[in-house]
């Protein structure tokens, strides 16, 4: 080991791969051990880490992230030996790509322990022919001229320039969207369209997307390493620092993806949780979001996991060790118990408000529907209110109620509720029970659908499915086809045939709202009269 110690204490030259003595010592030692040897060298030529591998490969441990960033390299180059005549392997190039090394160099060693050839590869600011790196030709071991530090600094300057150009267009963090599923590609593309809207609402700029159709999703890695390399190339091209996967990643998948890439990894559920956290205003909303976050995070607490950086102020990322992990889990359980207790208290308060409203005989109509269908705009137009209404998903999170007076001096309470979405995460469904209980006490549901959306039928089906899960499928309801003004005449005729009992409206312009009010009044009057009919054992129902 004295020879290895001598190597680590010497500086490597700035304009050469190594000195002649360093190459001979490294080759002889690698052959004597029968293992690949590697050294991580910084830009000043100092050895940062020594790696001892196996005969056919070398494992690079997790490296510090001090220089990580879309326009920064690691600041380290890897010099290692091969005990065969082969140059850089695909595995070497993947390490260069995923670890964002300044360069990777291989020195081949013959059976006598003599150096033979060396080869180098470095990243490119823009992939060429789909390759994000440049691989140089094998050279004789004693032709050592190289300028690794200068090349790395020039590459960083180019990356920084491109990042500045990107930031001028948008200050938002850039994300790459990924869909891996067994569904047809057209469905995956539509799902990514919705994921792009979620990303925009969360404050991300979409830098690109990747779709892979598989017969069965890999339960461990979701993506193979080859496909992951392709994804990394796309991320480099789009200068994306975040990978967002459609669907929900399992704890193992999230952990494995975080190990493979240095980029931040999110799934659809995390994105929705972030949006809810941004939009929660009332105490109830904030409590419910925190509970949902904890429910999501708890099974993913695996000690040191970079993928969980965005959630819960760093829970799961504060250090390794079983004791610390168990402490985090216990604190998480205790916090969840306190949140449930507070939400139960708020639920009782809301139940009291609902019972008082019921005693006064004021009926309640609840607006339900897919997120961004126009429920808040409809509420504003009907009640002359100024509830927040934006062209974003989940703009409304906390329930809002307003009085609506009919011309015949009748009143109802109109409630705007949180929008639904396909595959609504179970954590949100359970946490938002306190909010969704408003629907259980409603006399009538007004299902607002976006008639202009290409996935109208799928959105209507998703809402109906969620209502069934809430056991509200038998409640009286009206279907509104909103945004009717955005449709051309043939599309209107087609939807009128497909949904003959639906009411076409435009919440923005007010078209169709007069007919809606008439239907609302008639249905609520009918519902109230039905509720007054009490079954009589022998004489049948009588009007009280």
C-alpha positions as CSV (number, residue, x, y, z in Angstrom):
1,X,0.0,0.0,0.0
2,X,3.0,2.3,0.2
3,X,3.0,2.7,-3.6
4,X,-0.7,3.6,-3.4
5,X,0.0,6.2,-0.7
6,X,2.7,7.7,-2.8
7,X,0.3,8.1,-5.7
8,X,-2.3,9.8,-3.6
9,X,0.1,12.3,-2.1
10,X,1.4,13.5,-5.5
11,X,-0.3,16.0,-7.6
12,X,-1.2,15.2,-11.2
13,X,0.0,17.6,-13.9
14,X,-2.3,20.4,-15.2
15,X,-1.6,19.8,-18.9
16,X,-1.0,16.0,-18.9
17,X,-3.0,13.0,-18.0
18,X,-0.3,11.8,-15.6
19,X,3.5,11.7,-15.3
20,X,5.3,8.7,-16.7
21,X,6.1,7.5,-13.2
22,X,2.5,7.8,-12.0
23,X,1.3,5.7,-15.0
24,X,3.8,3.0,-14.3
25,X,3.1,2.8,-10.6
26,X,-0.7,2.8,-11.1
27,X,-0.5,0.0,-13.7
28,X,1.9,-2.2,-11.8
29,X,-0.1,-1.9,-8.6
30,X,-3.4,-2.6,-10.4
31,X,-2.0,-5.8,-12.0
32,X,-0.4,-6.9,-8.7
33,X,-3.8,-6.6,-6.9
34,X,-5.7,-8.1,-9.9
35,X,-8.2,-5.2,-9.5
36,X,-9.2,-2.0,-11.2
37,X,-7.8,1.1,-9.4
38,X,-9.3,4.5,-9.7
39,X,-8.6,8.0,-8.5
40,X,-10.9,11.0,-8.4
41,X,-8.7,14.1,-9.2
42,X,-9.8,17.7,-8.7
43,X,-8.9,20.6,-11.1
44,X,-5.7,21.4,-9.1
45,X,-4.4,17.9,-9.6
46,X,-5.0,16.7,-6.1
47,X,-6.3,13.2,-5.4
48,X,-9.7,13.5,-3.8
49,X,-10.6,9.8,-3.4
50,X,-9.0,6.4,-4.2
51,X,-11.2,3.6,-5.5
52,X,-10.3,-0.1,-5.4
53,X,-12.7,-2.2,-7.6
54,X,-12.9,-5.7,-8.9
55,X,-11.1,-7.2,-11.9
56,X,-14.0,-6.3,-14.2
57,X,-15.4,-3.1,-12.7
58,X,-15.1,-0.3,-10.2
59,X,-17.9,1.1,-7.9
60,X,-18.0,4.9,-7.4
61,X,-19.6,5.8,-4.0
62,X,-22.1,8.6,-3.5
63,X,-20.2,11.9,-4.1
64,X,-20.8,15.2,-2.4
65,X,-23.1,17.6,-4.3
66,X,-21.3,20.9,-3.5
67,X,-21.0,21.8,-7.2
68,X,-24.2,20.3,-8.5
69,X,-26.4,22.5,-10.8
70,X,-27.7,22.6,-14.3
71,X,-24.5,24.5,-15.5
72,X,-21.9,22.9,-13.2
73,X,-19.8,19.8,-13.5
74,X,-18.5,17.8,-10.5
75,X,-15.1,19.4,-10.5
76,X,-13.5,15.9,-10.5
77,X,-12.2,13.6,-13.2
78,X,-11.9,9.9,-12.8
79,X,-8.7,8.1,-13.8
80,X,-8.9,4.3,-13.6
81,X,-7.3,1.2,-15.0
82,X,-8.6,-1.6,-17.2
83,X,-6.9,-5.0,-16.9
84,X,-7.9,-5.7,-20.6
85,X,-7.1,-4.0,-23.8
86,X,-10.6,-2.5,-24.0
87,X,-11.1,1.2,-23.7
88,X,-14.0,3.0,-22.1
89,X,-17.0,0.9,-21.5
90,X,-20.7,1.8,-21.6
91,X,-20.7,1.6,-17.9
92,X,-17.9,4.2,-17.7
93,X,-19.8,6.5,-20.0
94,X,-22.9,6.2,-17.8
95,X,-20.9,7.2,-14.8
96,X,-19.6,10.2,-16.7
97,X,-23.1,11.2,-17.6
98,X,-24.9,10.6,-14.3
99,X,-22.2,11.9,-12.0
100,X,-21.4,14.9,-14.3
101,X,-17.7,14.3,-14.0
102,X,-15.2,16.7,-15.7
103,X,-13.8,13.7,-17.6
104,X,-13.3,10.0,-17.4
105,X,-10.0,8.4,-18.3
106,X,-9.0,4.8,-18.7
107,X,-5.5,3.4,-18.7
108,X,-5.2,-0.1,-20.1
109,X,-2.7,-2.5,-18.4
110,X,-1.0,-5.6,-20.0
111,X,-0.5,-8.9,-18.2
112,X,3.0,-7.8,-17.2
113,X,1.7,-4.7,-15.4
114,X,2.8,-2.2,-18.0
115,X,0.7,0.7,-19.2
116,X,-0.4,0.3,-22.9
117,X,-3.0,2.9,-23.9
118,X,-5.2,5.6,-22.5
119,X,-8.6,7.0,-23.6
120,X,-10.7,10.0,-22.4
121,X,-14.3,11.2,-22.7
122,X,-16.0,14.3,-21.6
123,X,-19.5,15.8,-21.7
124,X,-20.8,18.1,-24.5
125,X,-22.9,21.2,-23.9
126,X,-25.3,20.0,-26.7
127,X,-25.7,16.3,-27.5
128,X,-24.4,15.4,-31.0
129,X,-26.2,12.6,-32.9
130,X,-28.0,11.8,-29.6
131,X,-24.7,11.4,-27.7
132,X,-24.1,13.8,-24.8
133,X,-20.4,13.0,-24.6
134,X,-17.3,13.0,-26.8
135,X,-15.1,9.9,-26.7
136,X,-11.6,10.4,-27.9
137,X,-9.5,7.7,-29.7
138,X,-7.2,5.4,-27.8
139,X,-3.7,6.8,-27.6
140,X,-0.3,5.4,-26.6
141,X,0.2,5.6,-22.9
142,X,3.2,7.9,-23.1
143,X,1.5,10.5,-25.3
144,X,0.1,12.3,-22.2
145,X,-0.9,15.8,-23.4
146,X,-4.3,16.9,-22.1
147,X,-6.0,19.9,-20.7
148,X,-8.8,18.5,-18.5
149,X,-9.3,21.6,-16.3
150,X,-9.4,24.0,-19.2
151,X,-11.8,21.9,-21.1
152,X,-14.1,21.5,-18.1
153,X,-14.1,25.2,-17.4
154,X,-14.9,26.0,-21.1
155,X,-17.8,23.5,-21.0
156,X,-19.2,25.1,-17.8
157,X,-19.1,28.5,-19.4
158,X,-21.1,27.2,-22.4
159,X,-23.6,25.5,-20.1
160,X,-23.9,28.7,-18.0
161,X,-24.5,30.8,-21.1
162,X,-27.3,28.4,-22.2
163,X,-28.8,28.4,-18.8
164,X,-28.8,32.3,-18.8
165,X,-30.6,32.2,-22.2
166,X,-33.1,29.8,-20.7
167,X,-33.6,32.0,-17.5
168,X,-34.3,35.0,-19.7
169,X,-37.2,33.2,-21.2
170,X,-38.5,31.9,-17.9
171,X,-37.3,32.1,-14.3
172,X,-39.2,28.9,-13.4
173,X,-37.3,25.7,-12.6
174,X,-37.2,23.4,-15.7
175,X,-38.7,20.0,-15.5
176,X,-38.8,16.9,-17.8
177,X,-42.1,15.0,-17.9
178,X,-41.9,11.2,-18.0
179,X,-44.6,8.6,-18.7
180,X,-43.9,4.8,-18.3
181,X,-47.1,2.7,-18.7
182,X,-48.8,-0.1,-20.5
183,X,-51.4,2.3,-22.0
184,X,-51.4,3.3,-25.6
185,X,-49.1,6.1,-26.5
186,X,-52.0,8.5,-27.3
187,X,-53.4,8.1,-23.8
188,X,-49.9,8.6,-22.3
189,X,-49.5,11.8,-24.3
190,X,-52.9,13.1,-23.1
191,X,-51.9,12.2,-19.5
192,X,-48.7,14.2,-20.0
193,X,-50.7,17.1,-21.3
194,X,-52.5,17.2,-17.9
195,X,-49.2,16.7,-16.1
196,X,-47.8,19.7,-17.9
197,X,-50.7,21.8,-16.6
198,X,-50.0,20.5,-13.1
199,X,-46.3,21.4,-13.5
200,X,-47.3,24.9,-14.8
201,X,-49.6,25.4,-11.8
202,X,-46.8,24.3,-9.4
203,X,-44.5,26.9,-10.9
204,X,-42.4,24.7,-13.2
205,X,-41.4,25.2,-16.8
206,X,-41.7,22.1,-19.0
207,X,-38.5,21.5,-20.8
208,X,-39.5,18.3,-22.6
209,X,-41.2,14.9,-22.2
210,X,-40.5,11.2,-22.7
211,X,-43.0,8.4,-23.3
212,X,-42.2,4.7,-23.0
213,X,-44.9,2.1,-23.5
214,X,-44.1,-1.2,-21.7
215,X,-45.9,-4.4,-21.3
216,X,-45.4,-4.2,-17.5
217,X,-43.8,-1.5,-15.5
218,X,-40.6,-2.5,-13.7
219,X,-41.5,-2.5,-10.0
220,X,-38.0,-1.9,-8.9
221,X,-36.5,0.7,-11.3
222,X,-39.5,1.7,-13.6
223,X,-36.8,2.4,-16.2
224,X,-33.8,0.4,-17.4
225,X,-30.4,2.0,-17.2
226,X,-30.3,2.4,-21.0
227,X,-33.6,4.3,-21.1
228,X,-32.5,6.2,-18.0
229,X,-29.4,7.4,-20.0
230,X,-31.7,8.5,-22.8
231,X,-33.7,10.4,-20.2
232,X,-30.6,12.0,-18.9
233,X,-29.7,13.1,-22.5
234,X,-33.1,14.8,-22.9
235,X,-32.6,16.5,-19.5
236,X,-29.3,17.8,-20.6
237,X,-30.7,19.1,-23.9
238,X,-33.6,20.8,-22.1
239,X,-31.4,21.9,-19.2
240,X,-33.9,20.4,-16.8
241,X,-33.1,19.9,-13.1
242,X,-36.3,18.1,-12.2
243,X,-37.8,14.8,-13.5
244,X,-41.5,14.5,-13.0
245,X,-43.1,11.0,-13.5
246,X,-46.7,10.6,-14.3
247,X,-48.4,8.3,-11.8
248,X,-47.2,7.5,-8.3
249,X,-43.7,6.0,-7.7
250,X,-43.3,3.4,-5.0
251,X,-40.8,4.1,-2.2
252,X,-38.3,1.7,-3.9
253,X,-38.7,3.3,-7.3
254,X,-38.2,6.8,-5.8
255,X,-35.2,5.7,-3.9
256,X,-33.6,3.9,-6.9
257,X,-34.2,6.8,-9.3
258,X,-32.7,9.2,-6.8
259,X,-29.6,7.0,-6.6
260,X,-29.2,6.8,-10.4
261,X,-29.6,10.5,-11.2
262,X,-28.4,13.6,-9.5
263,X,-31.6,15.4,-10.6
264,X,-34.6,16.0,-8.3
265,X,-37.2,13.3,-8.8
266,X,-41.0,13.9,-8.3
267,X,-44.1,11.9,-9.0
268,X,-47.6,13.1,-9.8
269,X,-48.7,12.8,-6.2
270,X,-45.9,15.0,-5.0
271,X,-46.7,17.6,-7.6
272,X,-50.4,17.7,-6.6
273,X,-49.3,17.9,-2.9
274,X,-47.1,20.9,-3.8
275,X,-49.9,22.6,-5.5
276,X,-52.3,22.0,-2.6
277,X,-49.6,23.4,-0.2
278,X,-49.3,26.5,-2.3
279,X,-53.0,27.1,-2.5
280,X,-54.1,26.2,1.1
281,X,-55.3,29.4,2.8
282,X,-57.6,28.5,5.7
283,X,-56.4,26.6,8.8
284,X,-58.5,23.5,7.7
285,X,-56.9,23.5,4.3
286,X,-53.4,23.8,5.7
287,X,-54.0,21.0,8.2
288,X,-55.4,18.7,5.5
289,X,-52.4,19.4,3.2
290,X,-49.9,18.7,6.0
291,X,-51.7,15.4,6.9
292,X,-51.7,14.3,3.2
293,X,-48.0,15.1,3.0
294,X,-47.2,13.1,6.1
295,X,-49.3,10.2,4.8
296,X,-47.3,10.2,1.6
297,X,-43.9,10.8,3.2
298,X,-44.0,8.2,6.0
299,X,-43.6,5.0,4.0
300,X,-40.8,6.7,2.0
301,X,-38.7,7.6,5.1
302,X,-35.6,5.5,4.3
303,X,-32.9,7.5,6.0
304,X,-30.9,9.6,3.5
305,X,-33.0,10.1,0.4
306,X,-32.4,13.1,-1.8
307,X,-35.7,12.5,-3.6
308,X,-37.7,13.6,-0.5
309,X,-36.0,17.1,-0.3
310,X,-39.2,19.0,-1.4
311,X,-41.5,17.4,1.3
312,X,-42.0,18.3,4.9
313,X,-39.0,20.5,5.4
314,X,-36.4,17.8,4.9
315,X,-37.9,14.8,6.7
316,X,-36.1,11.8,5.4
317,X,-33.0,13.8,4.3
318,X,-31.4,14.8,7.6
319,X,-29.0,11.9,8.0
320,X,-28.6,8.2,7.8
321,X,-28.9,5.8,10.7
322,X,-31.6,3.5,12.0
323,X,-32.1,5.5,15.2
324,X,-32.6,8.7,13.4
325,X,-35.0,7.0,11.0
326,X,-37.1,5.6,13.7
327,X,-37.2,9.0,15.5
328,X,-38.5,10.6,12.3
329,X,-41.1,7.9,11.9
330,X,-42.3,8.3,15.5
331,X,-42.5,12.1,15.2
332,X,-44.4,11.7,11.9
333,X,-46.9,9.4,13.6
334,X,-47.4,11.7,16.5
335,X,-47.9,14.7,14.3
336,X,-50.4,12.8,12.2
337,X,-52.3,11.9,15.3
338,X,-52.4,15.6,16.4
339,X,-53.6,16.7,12.9
340,X,-56.4,14.1,12.9
341,X,-57.5,15.4,16.3
342,X,-57.6,19.0,15.1
343,X,-59.4,18.0,11.9
344,X,-62.0,16.1,13.9
345,X,-62.7,19.2,15.9
346,X,-63.1,21.3,12.7
347,X,-65.3,18.6,11.3
348,X,-67.6,18.9,14.4
349,X,-67.7,22.6,14.0
350,X,-68.7,22.3,10.4
351,X,-71.3,19.7,11.2
352,X,-72.9,22.2,13.7
353,X,-72.9,24.9,11.0
354,X,-74.6,22.5,8.6
355,X,-77.2,21.4,11.2
356,X,-78.0,25.0,11.9
357,X,-78.4,25.7,8.2
358,X,-80.7,22.7,7.9
359,X,-82.9,23.9,10.7
360,X,-83.4,27.2,8.9
361,X,-84.6,25.2,5.9
362,X,-82.1,26.6,3.4
363,X,-81.1,24.0,0.8
364,X,-77.5,23.4,-0.3
365,X,-76.3,22.9,-3.8
366,X,-72.6,21.9,-4.2
367,X,-70.6,22.5,-7.3
368,X,-68.4,19.5,-8.2
369,X,-66.3,18.7,-11.2
370,X,-62.9,18.2,-12.7
371,X,-60.3,20.7,-11.7
372,X,-60.3,23.9,-13.9
373,X,-63.8,23.1,-15.3
374,X,-65.0,26.6,-14.3
375,X,-66.7,26.1,-11.0
376,X,-65.4,29.2,-9.3
377,X,-66.2,31.4,-12.4
378,X,-69.7,29.9,-12.3
379,X,-70.1,30.7,-8.6
380,X,-68.9,34.3,-9.2
381,X,-71.3,34.9,-12.0
382,X,-74.3,33.4,-10.2
383,X,-73.8,35.1,-6.9
384,X,-71.9,38.3,-7.9
385,X,-68.9,37.2,-5.8
386,X,-65.2,37.6,-6.3
387,X,-63.9,34.1,-5.4
388,X,-60.4,33.4,-6.9
389,X,-60.9,32.0,-10.4
390,X,-57.7,31.3,-12.4
391,X,-57.0,29.2,-15.5
392,X,-54.9,26.8,-13.4
393,X,-55.5,23.4,-11.9
394,X,-56.7,23.4,-8.2
395,X,-57.0,27.2,-8.0
396,X,-59.7,26.6,-5.5
397,X,-58.8,24.4,-2.5
398,X,-60.8,25.6,0.5
399,X,-64.7,25.3,0.2
400,X,-66.5,28.5,-0.4
401,X,-70.3,29.1,0.2
402,X,-72.4,31.9,-1.1
403,X,-76.2,32.7,-0.9
404,X,-78.1,32.6,-4.1
405,X,-81.6,34.2,-4.2
406,X,-84.2,33.2,-6.8
407,X,-86.8,35.6,-8.3
408,X,-89.5,33.9,-6.3
409,X,-87.9,35.0,-3.0
410,X,-86.3,31.6,-2.4
411,X,-82.7,31.1,-1.3
412,X,-80.2,28.4,-1.5
413,X,-76.6,28.0,-0.4
414,X,-74.2,27.4,-3.3
415,X,-70.9,25.7,-2.3
416,X,-67.7,25.7,-4.4
417,X,-65.5,22.7,-3.6
418,X,-62.1,21.4,-4.5
419,X,-61.7,20.1,-8.0
420,X,-61.3,16.4,-8.7
421,X,-58.7,14.8,-10.9
422,X,-58.1,11.4,-12.4
423,X,-56.5,8.9,-10.0
424,X,-56.9,11.3,-7.1
425,X,-54.2,10.3,-4.6
426,X,-55.6,8.3,-1.7
427,X,-53.7,10.6,0.7
428,X,-55.7,13.6,-0.5
429,X,-59.0,11.7,-0.5
430,X,-58.5,10.6,3.1
431,X,-57.1,13.9,4.3
432,X,-59.8,16.0,2.7
433,X,-62.7,14.1,4.2
434,X,-63.5,17.2,6.3
435,X,-63.9,19.3,3.2
436,X,-65.7,16.7,1.1
437,X,-68.3,16.2,3.9
438,X,-69.9,19.4,2.6
439,X,-71.0,17.2,-0.3
440,X,-72.7,14.7,1.9
441,X,-75.0,17.3,3.4
442,X,-75.9,18.8,0.0
443,X,-79.4,18.5,-1.4
444,X,-78.2,18.7,-4.9
445,X,-74.9,18.3,-6.8
446,X,-74.1,20.5,-9.8
447,X,-71.5,18.6,-11.9
448,X,-69.6,21.2,-13.9
449,X,-67.7,19.8,-16.9
450,X,-65.4,21.5,-19.4
451,X,-67.2,20.9,-22.7
452,X,-64.2,22.3,-24.7
453,X,-61.7,19.8,-23.2
454,X,-60.6,17.0,-25.6
455,X,-60.9,14.5,-22.7
456,X,-64.4,15.6,-21.6
457,X,-65.7,12.0,-21.4
458,X,-62.8,10.8,-19.4
459,X,-63.1,13.8,-17.0
460,X,-66.8,13.2,-16.5
461,X,-66.1,9.5,-15.8
462,X,-63.3,10.4,-13.3
463,X,-65.7,12.7,-11.3
464,X,-68.4,10.0,-11.3
465,X,-65.9,7.4,-10.0
466,X,-64.8,9.7,-7.2
467,X,-68.5,10.4,-6.3
468,X,-69.0,6.6,-6.1
469,X,-66.0,6.2,-3.8
470,X,-67.6,8.9,-1.6
471,X,-70.9,7.0,-1.7
472,X,-72.6,10.0,-3.3
473,X,-73.7,8.3,-6.6
474,X,-77.4,8.3,-5.7
475,X,-77.5,12.0,-4.9
476,X,-79.6,14.2,-7.3
477,X,-77.4,16.1,-9.7
478,X,-77.3,18.3,-12.8
479,X,-74.7,18.0,-15.5
480,X,-73.5,21.4,-16.8
481,X,-71.5,21.6,-20.0
482,X,-69.5,24.7,-19.3
483,X,-67.3,26.7,-21.8
484,X,-70.0,26.2,-24.4
485,X,-68.9,29.4,-26.1
486,X,-65.5,27.8,-27.1
487,X,-67.2,25.2,-29.2
488,X,-68.1,25.4,-32.9
489,X,-71.5,24.4,-34.2
490,X,-70.8,20.8,-35.2
491,X,-69.2,20.1,-31.8
492,X,-72.2,21.6,-30.0
493,X,-74.5,19.4,-31.9
494,X,-72.4,16.3,-31.2
495,X,-72.4,16.9,-27.5
496,X,-76.1,17.8,-27.4
497,X,-76.8,14.3,-28.8
498,X,-74.3,12.6,-26.5
499,X,-75.7,14.4,-23.3
500,X,-79.3,15.2,-24.0
501,X,-80.1,16.0,-20.4
502,X,-77.1,18.3,-19.8
503,X,-77.4,22.1,-19.6
504,X,-75.0,24.0,-21.9
505,X,-73.7,27.2,-20.2
506,X,-70.8,29.6,-20.4
507,X,-69.9,30.8,-16.9
508,X,-67.7,33.4,-18.5
509,X,-70.3,35.1,-20.7
510,X,-73.4,34.1,-18.7
511,X,-75.1,32.3,-21.6
512,X,-77.4,29.5,-20.3
513,X,-77.4,30.6,-16.7
514,X,-81.1,31.6,-16.8
515,X,-82.1,28.1,-17.7
516,X,-79.8,26.7,-15.0
517,X,-81.5,28.8,-12.4
518,X,-84.9,27.6,-13.5
519,X,-83.8,23.9,-13.3
520,X,-82.1,24.5,-9.9
521,X,-85.2,26.1,-8.4
522,X,-87.5,23.3,-9.7
523,X,-85.2,20.5,-8.6
524,X,-84.6,21.9,-5.1
525,X,-88.4,22.5,-4.7
526,X,-89.0,18.9,-5.7
527,X,-86.3,17.6,-3.4
528,X,-87.7,19.6,-0.4
529,X,-91.2,18.3,-1.1
530,X,-89.9,14.7,-1.3
531,X,-88.1,15.1,2.0
532,X,-91.4,16.2,3.6
533,X,-93.0,12.9,2.7
534,X,-92.9,10.6,5.7
535,X,-93.8,6.9,5.4
536,X,-96.9,5.8,7.3
537,X,-97.3,2.2,8.3
538,X,-100.7,1.6,6.9
539,X,-101.9,4.7,5.0
540,X,-98.8,5.2,3.0
541,X,-96.9,8.5,2.7
542,X,-98.7,11.7,3.8
543,X,-97.7,15.4,3.4
544,X,-96.8,16.9,6.7
